[in-house]
Amino acid sequence: MLQIINKQLIMFLVGLSWTSNLFGQVQYDVKRILQKKDFDVFQKYTETLSIKKEGVRSHWECLRDLTNEFKEGVFIFEISIPAKDNPAIRTVQTFKVKIIATHKQIVFYELSERKNKKVDYEWEAYDASIERYKNDDKFNSLRNAFKTLFKVDINENELFIINYVYGEHCGFAGINPQGRQQIDDLVARKDKHELLKWLKSTNTEKQIYAVDGLYQISRLGVKFTDDELKMIKFVKGKKGTINSCSGCFHTQQLISSVTKQFNF
């Protein structure tokens, strides 16, 4: 009996050591690759992370154009860890990488870990920053490019939002998301001015709602200037994905697959 217990203890300690090493190695690898500032290298690493590392799950929550040259993305990876007193029970450590890049160069990144804190007797999740980098010159180039396209300053508070969805009749009850409700109201009032504000948003889901609404009022006879049509064309042609919902399904959709129905 003692030999069996000792064998189980050894197996547990080996498993715990393996998990601890994995936990540290994945963080180290992500940091090391991000520090190269090479977006191609980082993207190739993300494509194989879940395959090469047992106990790790990963995915891009979003990756899409901001301007012709710059894109934003949110990459999530999770590491499954067994409890010390019971290896059958596992907890998940969640990490997030916020990233802005050109086609080749990383301009900004922040690696963070999901933590919980108590606020007014309730536990709330937050992202604890591990490492952060920003190329100020390149970020200023992003600001200039965005303003050239949309005639407004970029809103940094609207970057990296992953809980805002484009869609309609979502969830079991088929309730329209807040964005859909607001756009429907603007369309009913033919409020081109406010819809154009949405089109100039830094958040891509809001921009797609704007294209949807502007298309609807175009069918009601509202006309657009050449500059306005140019902005609409750019948003329609963005490469990447948005978070969307329809019925009980929440998923990511290619921007082009959503906007192809809106022919101005």
N, C-alpha and C positions, 0 to 999 in steps of 0.2 A: 504493500500500500504506500509506504514511504517513497519507494522508487517511482511509483506512478505520479505521486504528488510532485516530487522533484522534477520529473520529466515535464509535467504540465507547466510548472513554474518556469523552467528553462525555456520552453516553447513560447510562453507568454512574454518573458523578458526579451527574447530574440525578436519576437514580433513587435514589441514596444520600441526596441532599439531601431528596427528597420523603419518603423513609422516615423520615429523622431528624426532619423537621418533623411528620410524622404521629405518630411516637413521642411527641414532646413535646406535641403538641396534644391527643391523647387523654388523657394524664395530666392536663394542665391542665384540660381540660373536666370530667373526673370530679371532680377536687379542687374546682373552682369550684362545681359543682352540689351536691356534698356539703356544702359550706360554707353553702349556703342553708338547710340543715336541713329542707328540704321533701321529704317522702317521695314525694308524688305527682309532683313535678317529676323526681326522680331515677328513679323507676320508668318514667316516660314516656321518659326519655333512654335507659334500658337497652333499651327495646323496639325502638329504631331504630338503635342503635349499629352493629351489624354491617351494616346496610343502607346507612347513610350513609358509613361509613368502609371503603374498600377495604383489604384486608390485615388487617382486624380481625375476630376471632370472639369472641362473647360469649354467656353463658347464666347463668341462675340455677341454682346447684348445689342450693340449697334456699331456700324462702321459706314459712314456716308460723307458725301461732299459737303463742305461749307462754302467753298468758292471753287473756281476752276483748278486752283493749285493745291488748296488745303482741304484736309478732311479731319473729321473727329471720330473717335471710337471709344467704346467701353468694353474691355475684355474682362471676363470673370473666370477665375479658377478656384476650385474647391478641393480641399484635401480631407479625406475621410480618416479619422483617428479613433482607435479603440480606447475605451475607458480603461484606466489603470487597474481598477478592481474587477472589471468584467469585460474581457475582450469581445464578447458578443454584442455589447452595446457600443455604438460608435457615434462620435460627434463630428460635425463638419466645420472646418475652418474655411471661411470664405474671403477671398482676396479680389480686389478690383484694380484694374489699370485704366485710368483715364488718359487718353492720348490725342494729341493733335500732330499731324504730320503732313509733309508734302508727299509726293509719290515715292521719295527715297529717304527723306530726312525727318527724324523726330524733332519736333519744335517744342513740344511740351509733354510731360508725362507726370502722373502721380500714382504711385503704388500705395495701396491702403489695405487694411484688414478690417473686416466687419466686427465690431464690438457692440456691447450692450451697456447701457448706463441707466440708473434709476432716476426718474424725473417725476416728482409728485406721486410717489408710491407706484409708479408704472415703469416697466422696463422699455427703453427705447433703443433701437439700433442706430449706430452711427459708424462712419468710416474713419478709422484712426490712421493718419498718414504715416507711412514708413519712409518713403523717399519721394522727393519732388524735384523736377527740373524744368526750367523755362529759358528758351533762347529769346531774349527781349527783342533783338533786331528782327528776327523772323516773325515773332508774334506781332510786331508793329506792321510788318508786311501783310499779315493776315488782316489786321484792322483796316489797312488801306484798301486791300482787295475787296473786302466785304462792303466798305463804304462806296467804292466805285460801282459795285454791282447793284446795291440796294438803296444807296443815297442816305443811309443812316449808319450810326455807329453799331458795331457788334455788341451784343448784350452778353457779357461773360456769365451772368447768372442763368442764362438759358442754354449753356453748354452742358453736355453729358447728362441730360435728363432722360431717364429710361423708364419712368412710370407714367408717362403721358401717352395715350393711345389714340390712334386714328381709327374710326369705325362707326358702327351704328348697331342698335338693338343688341347690346352686349350682355353677356351673363345669362343665367337661367331665366331671369325675369325679362330679358330683352330690353334693358334700359339703355338709352342713348348716353354715351360719355358726355362729360361737361363740354368738351370742345364741339361736339356735334350739336348740342343744344344751342350753344352760342352762335355757331355758324348759321344754323337754321333761322335764328332770330335776325341775324344780319341780312340774310337772303330775303326774308320776308319784307324787310325795310329797304331792300335794294341799296344797302349801305356800302357803296363801293369804297369810300374813303377808309372806313374801318377795316374792310377786308384787305385792302392794300397794306394796312399796318401789319396785319397777320402775315401777309406775304413776305414782309421785310423782317420777320422774326428770325432770331438765331436758331430757334428750335425747328427742326425739319418737320415734325408731325404737324405743328401749327401752320407751317408753310403749305403742306399738302391740304389741310382743311381750307386754307385760303384759295388755293387753286380750284378746289371743289366748289366753294361758294362763288368765286368769280365766274366760273363756267356756268353755274346756274343763272346768275343775273345776266350773263351775256345772252342767254336764250330768252331773257325777258326784254332784250333790246338795249341793254347798257353797252356803251362803246368804250374802247380803251386806246390810249396813246401808244405810239411805237415803243417808248421807253417801258411802259407798263407791260406790253406784250413781250418785250425782251426779258424782263424779270420773270414773267410767267413761264416762258420757254426754258429759262435756266433751271428753275425749280422742277419743272416737269422732267428735265433731262438729267437730274442729279443721279449719280451712281451711288448705290448702297441700299440700305434697308431702313424701314420704319417699323415701329411697334404698332400692331393693329389688332382689332377685335371684331368678331362677327358671331352673334349667338354666343355659345359657350366657349368658342375658340379664341384664344389669345396667341398670336404668332408674330413672326417677322415676315414682312413682304418686301420684295424689291420695289423701290420707288417707281421704276418704269412700268411695272405691272399694274400699279394703282392709277398712275396718271395717264396711261394710254387712252383711257376712255374720255378724257377731257380735251376735245378737239375745238380749239378756238378759231 
